[in-house]
Amino acid sequence: MPAQWGEFVPYIGHITGQRGSQTYGVLYNDAEGSIDYLTGVEVTAFSGLPEGFSHLRIPANRYAVFTHTGHVSTIGSTWNAIWSDWFPRSGHEAADAPMFERYPETFDSRTGSGGFEIWIPLK
């Protein structure tokens, strides 16, 4: 994932049709212990994307949103707390749909600081 971000960061702000300055790390296709991860931004259309870029449409859903305030390297502890603590106590179930990390303008990709959100779709 860090390598993917390293390759993607230079494109941020220079992608045709980019909406806003937030970036996303999307987790999808969760099957048998493996998951696909896609770094990206919101765009107005998929046409005009740079060579080799993929696209993914995320359907509207109801989400549980969690804030991670620490360094990005400690994200594992937040994911662990979500799955081992929050979900069992909440009475909610995760939906079979993409989850994503939403990195606002305040997040600094160079330092890994600035906080971000984890969005998990609910049934």
Steps between C-alpha positions, in 0.01 A plus 500: 500500500774754579663432162167557324461831683856596405420448133165679521585814700665691209173477303284658772363832377597420140232245407245604240164558665630471858242622753636645820831427664410200714666171419374149566637156570228253400489138621286271285465144366553347845531129428674217685742712700608734222372843412555745216609856585464799272634851562301775339308824484143579407457590132210633294553237228722201435604620154833678489662305783877456465632188327491196728249647746204293619163628609239385746147620559397483866124468546315714754473328836462559872841512671657486843773766499806478725766767548868407513702784654839332533776447247394294199741224607274429801189440289506130592401580858197696381389222264546250783288710739225530239476126433574358845332763718255730320323250271437233768354764738310703239247246380584599140633283220730606221352489151671320214610821327819706468644658815718805472740731675426868435803730522402869532703803395657510847670162448866531401604206283867587548491472881207257542335737748183706499232242571246329277177301510414135445157441343346153533169422326223363719221252425 
